[in-house]
């Protein structure tokens, strides 16, 4: 008798696959009501751990050259290509239409951003003309720890669209998943195989957005990125972010917008994750 062995899904924190410290899980189902998996129910403690690791990883990630960052992201595309059939199956479990198209677009988007890592600073930075004996120039710098609240659909493509530009800009990420988490949790295995340093990307699964409030109020999170139109969630983000005046980026996108390259990739998506530092250098007295 053949016994089917079901995959155990875990959260991804500091390049390790972990259960929730609370031991709790929640069940997810497909649209016909068929049980798919038990998913860790992330807690406030899990979130604190992820933010701490993300903060520690900032210096490690930014010691790498921009060219090397591009190599790592390109390696993600290679590994995703190698595991394409497995993740297509995960997308099918969530009843995704045309999963082959989503996986190919996800690979293309990774390659797109791999090419931006050593170019965006030259475009966003500039030398400013000043009427004095100074040289004045502006350079983009990373913001810090980004809290990304990931859109539920399309599951994998939305994650890549939101998270990868943030790390291209030198940030580290704590990403919260709610529904349709299976493809992203499997994609986390790709991240490990891509030489991504621990703590750069952390993935927490949460039940009904119950730890969003803790994310937006965390004092070590520097920016909140949310794609969606849940007004209750938006109000919670705005209120919580005001406590330490952290940046917020909120954008409403339709399902098909993620497949539109003009709307879902390019310099704008990197620019929102940087801050501009202006430096004055005296030339004479």
Secondary structure, DSSP 8 states (H G I E B T S, - for coil): ----------EEETTEEE--TT--EEEEE-TT--EEEEEE---HHHHHHHHHHHHHHHHHHHHS-HHHHHHHHHHHHHHHHHTHHHHHHHHHHTT-TTHHHHHHHHHHHHHHHHTTTTTHHHHH-EEE--SSSEEEEEEEEE--EEEEE--SSSHHHHHHHHHHHHHHTT-EEEEEE-SS-HHHHHHHHHHHTTT--TTSEEEEE-STTTTHHHHHH-TT--EEEEES--HHHHHHHHHHHTTTT-EEEEE---GGGGG-HHHHSSHHHHHTTEEEEEEEEE---
